[in-house]
Amino acid sequence: MSSESSHTHSTPDISVRARETLGRSRWWQVAAAAIMMALVSPYQYVWSSIEGPLAADLSIPLPALGLVFTLFVGFQSLSQFPIGWWRDTHGPRLISFAAGILAGGGYVGLAYATEVWQLYVLYSLGAIGVGIVYTVAVNTALKWFPDRRGLTTGIGTMAFAAGSALFIPYVRANATVAGYSTVLRNMGLLIGVGVIVGALILRDPPENWTKKSAESTSSSDHSGAPGQREYRWQEMVRTWQFWLLLVMFTLVNTAGLMLTAKVVSLAQQFGLSAAIATASAMVLALVGGLSRILVGGLSDRVDRRLTIAVTAMLCGVGMFVLVWAGLLGSQWGFVAAVIVATFFWSPQFALFPSIVGDYYGQAQSSTNYALVYLGKVGGGLFGGVIAGVLITMTGWSTTFLLGGVLAVCAGLGALVLTPPKSA
């Protein structure tokens, strides 16, 4: 489906209806969701900076912590289906309160952990909180902005990436055995309070709120846009497009999450300086956030399917250049490659929920996208534990080149996508 479907209604008409419903601009919903996303972002984007001090403090080998990141990705992703169902049925507020407790409490608990199993449990509980915030934030955009899906999901997911850039300098400056526990405790308190406050603002629009008249609503086809069928998840999984989207999301996230989890270690393996390692972690967060808005907004105006194809393949090219620059010992070439790979990987988190909304409607968007988002579980497994095994067996360069190949394959898959045929 091309981007024209995103503009079935005029923006002013939907804006007026939203203001009548909320009593204020609908952009307040996106702003609150984005702030919540920024607050929970350290779970994914700061891990590479804190795993070293944690391993040193607990006197365990660094590879033993590879499972922590995989558990994070697994719990964050797997939790989104029940969370999406709850949110579509009961709204976002109560479950967002729970997110504040889980995500904030997880980091506070890490500050006092003394055994590796405690890290696994606390990071997994925090991951569920992150999953709640992520589902709520992305689908707040899809529900309130059917006319600007790419842009507004880009804003929310941008905050999840770029928000961590505010934390990284603080974490890196105190990433010592003596200092990291205070960092984790302070971040946990900020996360918990901030998410709970944000939850007070969130609400979902009433059913069929974009309809121009009651007569336009079919009893069997509730749609946020005239002529668009609303799919339940049971119907969505019977379409081949869903399974292709799931595989594509898994492949491209294998590359991106491998880079996210191991960029600091990769720089060190190539003998690059500590400053380059820190710069790589920071630009990964900043560039990833910026690209989600830019590419997500662009996809509202051009073919979303082709946008996914081009960006996924360019992410793979960036991974190839990353290895090449590292082997040459090019410090700033390495950083530039991180920028390229991240710029074209990160927008997938705006593009995929948007194309799910394009293809399957907005009424059940939380549940439907949660199933596609399960592809991040596979990406986390391959990008975390399996990547660690491959690095041991074949080396860092070969493993990252394989990640690039998988991203290119995801882009090629997008070229055969077509909208599902409404029954």
N, C-alpha and C positions, 0 to 999 in steps of 0.2 A: 504494500500500500504506500503510495507516495505521500508526501507531506501535506498535500492539499486537504486531506481528511482532518488535519489538525485545525483547520480554519473554517470548518463548516458553519460555525456561528461567527458573528462579528464580535471582536473583542469588547467594544463598548457595551454591547447588550449583556454579555456574560458578566462584565465588571459591575454593571448596575444591579443585576440580579444578586450577585455576591454581596454587594454593599447592603442591599435590602435585607438579606438573610443575616449577615453578621453585625450590621450596624457600624461597620468600619471597612476599610479596604481589605480585600482578600490577601494582599501582600504581607499583612501581619502574620498570617498563617505560615507562609513560606519563611519569613524572617525568624519566627520562633523555632520552626523545625530546623533551619540551618544552624542556629546557635547551638541547639541540642546536638546536632551532628558534629559540630566542631569540638564540643566538649568531650565526646566519647572517642574521638579520632586517635588519641594516643595508643589505644589498645592495638591498633593495626600498624600505625606508622612510627611509633616510638619504640616498639619492641626490639629492633635491631640495636638500639642504643642502651637498653637496660639489661639485655641478656648477659652481657659480659660481667658486670658487677654482681648480678644474682648468682651466676655460676661460681665466681670467685668466693663470694660470701658463704655459699653452701658447700664449697669444696667439691664440686662435681664437674666433670668434663663438659665443655660447651655443647658438643653434639647432643648430650642428654636433654638439653632444653629445646631441641628441634621439635619435639612433640608438643610443647606448649603452644607454639604458633599454629600447628596443625589442629590442635584441639580448639583453639580460638576460632579458626575459620569454620570448623565443623559445627560447633555449637551456635555460632552466630548465624550460619546459613540454615541449619536444620531447624532452628527455632522459628524461622520466619513463616513457615506454613501455618502452624497453630496460631502464631501471633497475628498473621494476616487474617485468618478466619475470625479471631476474636475482634480485631479492629473493624472488619467489615460488618460485624454483627452488633458490637457494643460501643464502637467509637474509640478514639485514641487516648482519652484522658487517664482513665484508671490504670491502664497497662503501662502508660508512660511514667506514672508514679513508681510502679514496680521497677521500671528501667533505672530510675535514679538511684534506688536502693541497691540494685544488683551491680550496676556499673561503678558507682561511687564506692560501694562497700568492697568490691573486688580489689580495687587499687589500695584502699586502706589496709585490707587484709594482707596484701603482698608485702607491705612494709614490715610486718611482724612474722612472716613465714620463716620457718626453720628447717623444713623438709621439702624435698622436691615434689612429693605428692600434693603438698599444700599449694604449690604453684599451679599444678595441673587443675586442682579443684577451683581455686580462686579465679584463675584466668578464664576457666570455662563458665563460671557463674557470671563474671563480668561480661563474657561474650554474649550471653543471653540478653543482658541489659543492652548491649550494643545492637544486637539483632532487633530488639524492640524499637529502639530509637531509629534505626535505619529503615525498618518497614514503615513506621509511622511517618517519618519525614518524606520518604520518596512518594508515598501514596497520598500524603497531604497535597503535594504538587499535582499528582495525576487527577485527584478528585476536584480540586478547586480551579485547575487551569487546563481543561481539555483543549483549549485553544493554543496553549504554549507549553506543551508537554516537555519538549526537549530543553527549553530554556530553564524552566522551573525545577525539573529534576536535576538539571545541571547545577543550579544554585545549591540545592541541598547536598548533592554528592560532592560538589566542590568544597563545601564546608567540611565534609568528612576527610578530605585529603589535605586541603590547605590549612585547616584549623590546627593541625598538628605542628605546622611550622612555628606556631607561637610557643609550643612546648619544647621543641627540639633543642634550641640553644640552652634553655634552662636545664634540661635533662643532661645534655652533653657536658655542660660545665660542672655538673655534680655527679657524673657517672662514675663514682668511686664506691668502694665497699663501705666507707664511712658515711657518705652523703646520700646514697640513693634511697634509703628508707624514708628520710624526711621528704624527699621529692615525691615519692609515691603516695605518702600520706596526704600531702598538700594537694596533689592532683586529684586524689580520690574525693576529698571534701568538696573541691570545686565542681567536679563532675556531678556528684550527688545533688548538691544544692541547685546547681544550674539547670539540670534536667527536670527536677521537680517544679521549679518556677516556670520553665517553658511549658510544661504539661498543662498548667492552668489556662493557657491561651488557646490551646488546640481544640478544634471541634470539626466534625465532618459536615458537609452540606446535606440537605434533605434529599431524598430519592427523587430523581428526575427533575432536579432544580433548574436544569438548562432548557427544559421544554418550553416552547413558546405557548403551547396550549395543551390542555388535558387531552384534547382529541388526537394529538400527535403521538400519544402513548399507546402502544399495543399491549394488550393484556399478556401476551406471550413473548414480547420482545422489548424489554426495558433498555433504553439506550440513552447515553449521554450525548449522542449526536444523531440527527435524523438519518435513517437508513442504515445505521450501524447496529449490528447484532451484538448483544451482550452475552458473552460466553461464561458459563460456570466452569469451574476447574475440571469437573468430570467431562465436560464437552471439549475443553481445550486439549486435554491429553489424548483425545482421539484424533487430533489433527497431526499430520506429519511435520508441520511447521514448528510446533512446540518442541518436538524431539530434536529437530535440527538446531533450533535456538539453544536448547540445553547443551548439546554437544559443543556448539560454537562458543558458548559462554565458558564452558569448562576449559577449552583449549586456550583461549586468549588469556584467561585468568591464571593458567599454569605459568605462562610467561611473566605476567605482571606481578603475581604474588611471589614468584621466585625472586624477582628483582627487589620487591619491597622488603622481603624477609632477609635477604642476603647481600644487599648492596654494600653495606659497610664491610662485611667480611670479604666480599669479592675484591673491593679496592685494596684491602690489606693483603690479600693473596697475590695480587699483581705488584705488590711492593710500592703502592702509591702512598702518599703522605696522609697523616691523620686529618689534616685540614681538608684534603680532597674527599676523604671518607665522610666527614661532617657535611661538606658542601653538597655531596651527592645525596645524602639523606634529606637535606633541607630542600634542594631543588625538586626532588622527587615529590615532596608534599606540595610545594608551591605550584609547580608546573602542572601537576596532576589536578589541582583544584581549578586553576585558570582554564585548562583545556576543557573541562566539563561544561563550563558556561559557554565558551566560544563554540565548541563543536556541537554541544547540545542545542544551542540557539540556532546554529546554522542548519541543523537537521530539521528544524521546523519549516525551513524554506526550500530545501532540496530533498532529494529522495533519501529517506532514512536508511533504507536497505543498502544503497550504494555507499552511504557515509560509513556504515559499519564495515563494509568490505574494505574500503580504502584505508580506514584508520587501523584496523586489525593487521592488515598486511604491512603497513608502515611501522607498526609496533615491532613486528618481526624483524624488519630491516634494522631498526634501532638496536635490537638485541645483537644482531650480527656485528654492527659497528662497535658496540660496547666491548665485545670480546677482542676485536681487532685493535681497538685503542689500548686496551689493557695489556695485550701482548707486546705492543710497541712501547709501553711505558709512558704513553701520552697522558699526562695528568688532566689537562683541560679537555682533551679529546674524549676522555672517559666521562667527564661531567657532561659534555655536549651530547654524548650518546645516551646517557641517563635521561637527559631532557627529551630527546627525540622519542625514545622507547616509552617514556612515561606519558608524554603529550598525546600519543596515539593509543595507548592502552587505557588510560584513565577515563576517557569519555564513554567507554562501554557501559559504565554504571549510570550514565544518563541516557544512552541510546537504547539499551535493551529494555528498561522499563517503559520507555516511550513507544517502542515498536510493539511491545506487548499490549499497551493501551490502544495503539492504532489497530492492531489485529483482533483483539479480544474484548475491547470496551473498557469502561472505567468503573462500573458498578462493583465488580469483583476484582478490581486491580490488585489489591493487597494480596489476596490468595493466589491469583494467577501468576503474578510476578514472583511470589515466594517460591513457586515450583521451578521457574526458570532459574532463579537465584541459587537453587541447589547445585548448579554447575560450579559455584564457588567452592563447594565442598571438595569436588574433584580437583579443582585448581589448587586449593590449599594442600590437599594430600600430595599431589605431584610436585607442587612448588615448595613444600616443606620437607616431610619425611623422605619421600621417594627421591627428591632432588639431592638430599643429603647422602642417600645411598649411592646415587649415580656419581656424585662428586667423588666419593671414596673409590668407586670402581673405575671411572673414566676420566676424572679430573674436572676442574671448574669450567674450562673453556668449552669442552664438549657438551657438558650439561646445559650451559647457557645458550649454545648454538641450537640445541634441540628445542629449548623453549622458544626460540625465534621461529623455528620451523612450524611449531604448533600454532603460533599466532598467525602465520601466513595461511595455514590450513583453515583457520577460523574465518579469515577474510574471504577465502575462496568459497566457503560454504554459503556466505551471505549472497553470493551472486545467483544462487538458484532459488532463493526465497521468493514466494508469492503470497499474497493475502489468502487466508483460508476462505473457502466458499461457504457462505451462509446457508444453513439448511432451510 
